[in-house]
Amino acid sequence: MLLPDKETLARLLSHYRAHERAVLVQPHEPALRRRFEDTAYTLCVLMGERTAREAVHAAERYLALGRPAPRPP
């Protein structure tokens, strides 16, 4: 199975969250909603999930796997 580039995925997840906040502020703005939906669709395709919620959770889990363990103080 091909896995997405983690930097690209992190950037896309950041865009998704920013678009999500923008749509919550201006829910009736078609251009904002379109960008949000396009980003959600791209996340779904990259993560192989059917819904944006599942794709976001899968992306967060995938990105968390590559983080180094925290160092003790």
Secondary structure, DSSP 8 states (H G I E B T S, - for coil): -----HHHHHHHHHHHHHHHHHHHHSTT-HHHHHHHHHHHHHHHHHHT-SSHHHHHHHHHHHHHHTS------
